[in-house]
Amino acid sequence: MKLLKTLPPKTIWLSIILVVALMVVAGCAAPLGSALSVMAQTSSPTPVVAPVTTTAATLPTEVAIDQESLANLYDQVLPSVVNIKVTLAAGASSAPSFQFPFNFPGTPNTSPQDQTPVQGEGSGWVFDDQGHIVTNNHVVEGAQDIVVTFQNGLWAKGEVVATDPQSDLAVIKVDPPAGVDLRPLPLAAANNLRVGYAVIAIGAPFGLESTMTTGIVSALGRSFPVGEATGGRYTLPAVIQTDAAINPGNSGGPLLNLKGEVVGINFAIQSPVRGSSGIGFAIPVSIVQRVVPALINEGIYHYAYLGISGQSVTPEIASALDLPENVLGAYVGEVVSGGPADKAGVQGGNKPVDLDGVTLYAGGDTIIAIDGQPVRQFNDLVAYLVTMAAPGQKVNLTVYRDGKQVDLHVTLGERPAAPSQPERGQAGLITPHAAIAIARDQVTTEKLLKGDITETIVTQDSYKGRPAWVVQLSDAKHTASVVVDAHTGDVLDSSVK
């Protein structure tokens, strides 16, 4: 301190600055040297940029494992998924006639003058080692020629074994060529899905074979009007909704869980543009397990039949029909005369009520359980009949009637064969000629007349608020009157005098 006091002020300040500078240089010497060393090692006329590594090893472990699992699953399942190309008759349409269908790629020319065969395409999968391939009915409907192409590029001719329009399922059979080892896909346990479960779809969307998409189960228990193709009388229950990308050409391909088991068959989308909008539908494995073996063994699946029509109870319907609040179930609007439900005493509505322009009928039963299984909506009842019941089986219906629960014992029948689509006029109503044909079938089935029909009169009328044709058929002694729904072709009433 004494020395500093003897130095001039200017000298003192210069000394301080010099000491600080030396300290900074000393502190930075090591990193600066390292930096200079790196620069020397990489120095060249052309600058070298270190590559960025993007291999799975740099990803989090769980992500890498997930990627490998999906890739392995794809390799495992792909040999069991096939592409199906069909040739339809000239002028035919490749589009099924139910709501929100898959259509095949391209727009077929349906002009009657054009004799060029229509080409269609879909997907399918190996069901067993006997050469049976499962796909959709609408993929092969009307096909004159079927070619099944396997994952390795080899192909074989396919023959239709049997189809079921009511479930939109079909089975075709192939004799696999040399070099193709049939690898059946395992079926998942029925009713084992939950909303949120991961699923994958494999097929040939837009003809692009061997395509895999992933998603989740978006919803369960949807219903779908596949029966419209044969008269609009039935719906497909328990349908799976998924956001996995499904497009035209995915029809008939499998929807799989992460074990590679089939949980459903992709068959429809809801989209205004015929492309994936994140809402796809699959036929559940619970229906596949029952229908497909029956098609292979018998050529037909026998559906249980209750003989009612109705809808799920909603707040609006409960209010309109004066039902108690929060009593959920399947409301019975109509009971088919002489059907299983009618014979067991199930009551349908009989008092017309208007609900936003739609005529409902109050006074019917509300089915709240079948064989002890709760029925919260109409689809629950249909699902039980399709997946758990059979013709001739006795079931117990618990119905809510006049404030009380009533148990009714019903012996189920077999669903009537769906009639062919009746001829329709310009207004969309079935023609009088079609109504007469339906009435004649009804008279024959119910044996209403014993003699030959000598006179036929058909008049347009209404029945419980619905447009209808009233067909009177007479023999030498009696006249049978048959009321036919002018929209659907259903027989609404029949009698004889």
HUTADA-V150680 format. One record per residue. N is the residue number from 1. RES is the residue in one letter. SS is DSSP state (A for helix, B for strand, O for the rest). NEAR is the number of other C-alpha atoms within 12 Angstrom. D_FIRST is the distance of its C-alpha to the first C-alpha in Angstrom with 1 decimal. Layout:
n->[N/N]
res->[RES/RES]
ss->[SS/SS]
near->[NEAR/NEAR]
d_first->[D_FIRST/D_FIRST]
This chain:
n->[1/2/3/4/5/6/7/8/9/10/11/12/13/14/15/16/17/18/19/20/21/22/23/24/25/26/27/28/29/30/31/32/33/34/35/36/37/38/39/40/41/42/43/44/45/46/47/48/49/50/51/52/53/54/55/56/57/58/59/60/61/62/63/64/65/66/67/68/69/70/71/72/73/74/75/76/77/78/79/80/81/82/83/84/85/86/87/88/89/90/91/92/93/94/95/96/97/98/99/100/101/102/103/104/105/106/107/108/109/110/111/112/113/114/115/116/117/118/119/120/121/122/123/124/125/126/127/128/129/130/131/132/133/134/135/136/137/138/139/140/141/142/143/144/145/146/147/148/149/150/151/152/153/154/155/156/157/158/159/160/161/162/163/164/165/166/167/168/169/170/171/172/173/174/175/176/177/178/179/180/181/182/183/184/185/186/187/188/189/190/191/192/193/194/195/196/197/198/199/200/201/202/203/204/205/206/207/208/209/210/211/212/213/214/215/216/217/218/219/220/221/222/223/224/225/226/227/228/229/230/231/232/233/234/235/236/237/238/239/240/241/242/243/244/245/246/247/248/249/250/251/252/253/254/255/256/257/258/259/260/261/262/263/264/265/266/267/268/269/270/271/272/273/274/275/276/277/278/279/280/281/282/283/284/285/286/287/288/289/290/291/292/293/294/295/296/297/298/299/300/301/302/303/304/305/306/307/308/309/310/311/312/313/314/315/316/317/318/319/320/321/322/323/324/325/326/327/328/329/330/331/332/333/334/335/336/337/338/339/340/341/342/343/344/345/346/347/348/349/350/351/352/353/354/355/356/357/358/359/360/361/362/363/364/365/366/367/368/369/370/371/372/373/374/375/376/377/378/379/380/381/382/383/384/385/386/387/388/389/390/391/392/393/394/395/396/397/398/399/400/401/402/403/404/405/406/407/408/409/410/411/412/413/414/415/416/417/418/419/420/421/422/423/424/425/426/427/428/429/430/431/432/433/434/435/436/437/438/439/440/441/442/443/444/445/446/447/448/449/450/451/452/453/454/455/456/457/458/459/460/461/462/463/464/465/466/467/468/469/470/471/472/473/474/475/476/477/478/479/480/481/482/483/484/485/486/487/488/489/490/491/492/493/494/495/496/497]
res->[M/K/L/L/K/T/L/P/P/K/T/I/W/L/S/I/I/L/V/V/A/L/M/V/V/A/G/C/A/A/P/L/G/S/A/L/S/V/M/A/Q/T/S/S/P/T/P/V/V/A/P/V/T/T/T/A/A/T/L/P/T/E/V/A/I/D/Q/E/S/L/A/N/L/Y/D/Q/V/L/P/S/V/V/N/I/K/V/T/L/A/A/G/A/S/S/A/P/S/F/Q/F/P/F/N/F/P/G/T/P/N/T/S/P/Q/D/Q/T/P/V/Q/G/E/G/S/G/W/V/F/D/D/Q/G/H/I/V/T/N/N/H/V/V/E/G/A/Q/D/I/V/V/T/F/Q/N/G/L/W/A/K/G/E/V/V/A/T/D/P/Q/S/D/L/A/V/I/K/V/D/P/P/A/G/V/D/L/R/P/L/P/L/A/A/A/N/N/L/R/V/G/Y/A/V/I/A/I/G/A/P/F/G/L/E/S/T/M/T/T/G/I/V/S/A/L/G/R/S/F/P/V/G/E/A/T/G/G/R/Y/T/L/P/A/V/I/Q/T/D/A/A/I/N/P/G/N/S/G/G/P/L/L/N/L/K/G/E/V/V/G/I/N/F/A/I/Q/S/P/V/R/G/S/S/G/I/G/F/A/I/P/V/S/I/V/Q/R/V/V/P/A/L/I/N/E/G/I/Y/H/Y/A/Y/L/G/I/S/G/Q/S/V/T/P/E/I/A/S/A/L/D/L/P/E/N/V/L/G/A/Y/V/G/E/V/V/S/G/G/P/A/D/K/A/G/V/Q/G/G/N/K/P/V/D/L/D/G/V/T/L/Y/A/G/G/D/T/I/I/A/I/D/G/Q/P/V/R/Q/F/N/D/L/V/A/Y/L/V/T/M/A/A/P/G/Q/K/V/N/L/T/V/Y/R/D/G/K/Q/V/D/L/H/V/T/L/G/E/R/P/A/A/P/S/Q/P/E/R/G/Q/A/G/L/I/T/P/H/A/A/I/A/I/A/R/D/Q/V/T/T/E/K/L/L/K/G/D/I/T/E/T/I/V/T/Q/D/S/Y/K/G/R/P/A/W/V/V/Q/L/S/D/A/K/H/T/A/S/V/V/V/D/A/H/T/G/D/V/L/D/S/S/V/K]
ss->[O/A/A/A/A/A/O/O/A/A/A/A/A/A/A/A/A/A/A/A/A/A/A/A/A/A/A/A/A/A/A/A/A/A/A/A/A/A/A/A/A/A/O/O/O/O/O/O/O/O/O/O/O/O/O/A/A/A/O/O/A/A/A/A/A/A/A/A/A/A/A/A/A/A/A/A/A/A/O/O/B/B/B/B/B/B/B/B/O/O/O/O/O/O/O/O/O/O/O/O/B/O/O/O/O/O/O/O/O/O/O/O/O/O/O/O/O/B/B/B/B/B/B/B/B/B/O/O/O/O/O/B/B/B/B/B/A/A/A/A/O/O/B/B/B/B/B/B/B/O/O/O/O/O/B/B/B/B/B/B/B/B/B/B/O/O/O/O/B/B/B/B/B/B/O/O/O/O/O/O/O/O/O/O/O/O/B/O/O/O/O/O/O/O/O/O/O/B/B/B/B/B/B/O/A/A/A/O/O/O/B/B/B/B/B/B/B/B/B/B/B/B/B/B/O/A/A/A/A/A/O/O/O/O/O/B/B/B/B/B/B/B/O/O/O/O/O/O/O/O/O/O/O/B/B/B/O/O/O/O/O/B/B/B/B/B/B/B/B/O/O/O/O/O/O/O/O/O/O/B/B/B/B/B/A/A/A/A/A/A/A/A/A/A/A/A/A/O/O/O/O/O/O/B/B/O/O/B/B/B/B/B/O/O/A/A/A/A/A/A/O/O/O/O/O/O/O/O/O/B/B/B/B/B/B/O/O/O/O/A/A/A/A/A/O/O/O/O/O/O/B/B/B/B/B/O/O/B/B/B/B/B/O/O/O/B/B/B/B/B/O/O/B/B/O/O/O/A/A/A/A/A/A/A/A/A/A/O/O/O/O/O/O/B/B/B/B/B/B/B/B/O/O/B/B/B/B/B/B/B/B/O/B/B/O/O/O/O/O/O/O/O/O/B/O/O/O/O/O/B/O/A/A/A/A/A/A/A/A/A/A/A/A/A/A/A/O/O/O/O/O/O/O/O/B/B/B/B/B/B/B/B/B/O/O/B/B/B/B/B/B/B/B/B/O/O/O/O/B/B/B/B/B/B/B/O/O/O/O/O/B/B/B/B/B/B/O]
near->[7/6/10/14/11/11/14/12/13/13/15/17/14/14/16/15/14/14/14/14/14/14/13/14/15/14/13/14/14/13/13/15/15/13/14/14/13/13/14/12/12/15/13/10/6/7/11/12/9/7/7/7/9/10/13/15/14/12/14/13/13/13/15/17/15/17/19/16/17/28/20/16/26/30/19/23/38/37/30/41/47/53/48/49/38/36/31/30/26/22/21/28/30/37/37/31/27/31/25/27/39/45/40/39/28/19/19/26/22/20/16/14/11/14/15/17/25/30/35/42/48/53/56/55/53/42/34/24/20/18/31/35/52/56/52/47/44/46/53/47/37/26/30/23/26/31/35/43/37/38/34/21/19/20/23/27/26/35/27/34/29/31/34/41/39/38/48/48/48/44/43/44/32/32/24/26/19/13/15/24/20/30/25/28/33/27/31/26/20/22/24/20/33/20/19/18/26/26/40/41/51/49/48/40/36/28/27/22/31/34/31/31/31/29/28/30/36/25/25/31/32/28/32/38/29/33/30/30/31/28/31/27/32/39/34/44/36/38/41/43/41/45/32/37/36/48/45/42/48/53/54/52/54/54/54/47/36/27/24/32/31/43/44/51/51/54/53/50/37/29/22/14/14/27/26/27/19/26/30/46/49/53/49/46/36/34/41/42/31/29/35/39/27/23/30/30/15/17/20/24/34/29/35/33/36/46/35/38/38/34/34/30/34/24/17/19/33/28/19/24/30/25/27/22/17/19/31/28/39/37/44/39/34/33/31/31/25/20/26/32/34/27/21/29/28/38/36/32/29/21/19/23/23/18/16/10/10/14/23/33/33/30/27/35/45/50/47/36/32/34/24/17/21/25/31/27/33/37/35/34/45/40/37/33/41/35/30/27/30/24/24/19/21/24/31/27/38/30/37/30/29/16/15/15/17/23/24/29/23/29/27/32/30/23/27/25/21/24/26/20/25/30/24/19/15/8/11/14/25/29/29/31/25/30/41/37/30/39/40/33/25/31/33/20/16/20/18/28/29/20/18/19/23/17/20/24/24/29/23/24/19/18/24/24/20/26/25/31/38/35/40/37/39/28/21/15/17/22/26/37/34/41/39/42/35/38/31/35/42/38/36/34/30/35/25/23/16]
d_first->[0.0/3.7/5.4/5.2/6.3/8.9/10.3/13.1/13.2/15.9/14.1/11.3/14.2/16.2/13.7/13.5/17.3/17.8/16.1/18.2/21.3/21.0/20.8/23.9/25.8/25.2/26.4/29.5/30.4/33.0/35.0/34.9/36.3/38.9/40.0/40.3/42.3/44.8/45.3/46.1/48.6/50.5/50.4/53.9/55.8/57.0/54.4/55.2/55.0/54.9/58.1/58.1/59.9/62.4/64.5/65.5/62.9/60.1/61.9/61.6/63.9/66.3/66.8/67.6/70.0/71.7/72.2/73.7/76.0/77.4/77.8/79.6/81.8/82.8/83.8/85.7/87.7/88.3/91.3/93.1/92.8/95.4/96.0/99.4/101.2/104.5/107.2/109.0/112.4/112.6/111.9/110.2/107.0/104.1/102.8/103.6/105.0/102.6/99.7/96.4/97.7/96.1/97.8/97.9/95.9/97.8/100.5/104.0/106.9/109.4/112.0/115.4/116.2/113.4/114.5/111.2/110.0/106.8/103.9/101.6/98.7/97.1/95.5/96.8/95.9/97.7/99.3/100.9/101.9/105.4/104.2/103.9/101.4/100.4/99.7/100.6/104.2/103.2/101.9/105.3/107.7/110.5/109.1/111.7/109.4/106.2/103.8/101.1/98.2/95.9/92.3/93.0/95.2/98.5/101.0/104.3/107.0/106.8/109.7/109.5/110.4/110.3/108.5/107.7/107.1/106.3/103.1/102.6/102.7/104.6/105.1/106.0/106.7/106.0/106.9/103.6/103.6/102.7/99.0/98.4/97.7/98.3/95.3/96.2/93.4/93.1/93.7/91.2/92.3/93.9/92.1/88.8/86.7/84.2/82.7/79.4/80.5/79.6/82.6/83.2/86.1/87.4/90.1/90.9/89.8/91.3/92.7/89.3/90.1/87.7/85.4/83.2/81.7/79.9/79.6/80.4/83.4/83.2/86.1/89.1/92.7/93.4/97.1/98.4/101.8/102.9/106.5/106.9/108.2/111.3/111.9/108.7/109.8/107.0/103.2/100.9/98.8/95.5/94.0/90.4/88.1/85.1/82.5/82.6/83.6/87.4/89.4/92.9/93.7/91.9/95.2/96.4/93.1/91.4/88.7/86.9/84.4/81.5/83.8/86.1/88.8/91.0/90.4/92.3/93.9/92.5/95.2/94.2/91.5/91.1/90.0/91.3/90.5/91.9/88.4/85.9/84.5/83.1/86.3/88.5/91.2/92.4/95.5/94.5/95.1/97.2/99.9/99.5/100.2/103.5/104.8/104.1/105.9/108.9/109.0/109.1/111.6/113.9/113.0/112.3/110.2/112.1/110.2/110.8/112.3/112.1/113.8/111.7/109.5/106.8/103.1/100.0/99.8/97.2/96.5/98.6/101.5/101.3/101.6/104.3/106.4/105.8/104.1/102.0/98.2/96.1/99.1/98.0/100.5/102.9/105.3/108.8/110.1/113.2/115.2/117.3/120.9/122.2/118.8/117.2/115.3/118.4/120.4/117.8/117.8/114.6/114.9/113.7/113.2/116.3/115.1/113.7/110.4/108.6/104.9/103.5/106.7/107.0/109.9/109.1/111.6/110.8/112.3/111.3/109.7/106.0/105.4/102.4/102.8/104.7/105.3/102.6/100.0/98.5/99.4/96.8/97.9/101.0/99.1/98.7/102.5/103.1/100.4/102.2/105.6/104.3/102.1/103.6/107.3/110.5/114.0/116.2/113.2/113.5/110.5/109.8/108.7/107.1/107.7/106.8/110.0/110.7/107.8/108.6/107.7/110.7/111.0/113.3/114.3/114.6/116.1/114.3/116.3/115.4/113.8/116.6/116.5/114.7/117.1/116.6/115.1/117.9/119.0/117.4/118.5/116.5/115.3/113.8/116.4/118.6/121.9/125.2/126.3/123.2/123.9/127.5/126.4/124.0/126.7/129.2/126.8/126.2/130.0/130.5/127.6/128.8/132.5/133.2/136.4/139.1/141.0/140.1/138.2/140.7/138.7/135.0/133.6/129.9/128.4/124.9/123.8/120.8/120.1/117.7/116.1/115.9/117.8/120.5/123.7/126.7/128.9/132.5/134.3/138.0/140.6/144.2/143.4/139.8/136.9/133.3/130.5/127.0/124.0/121.5/118.0/117.9/114.2/113.8/117.4/117.2/120.4/119.9/123.3/126.7/130.0/133.7/136.8]
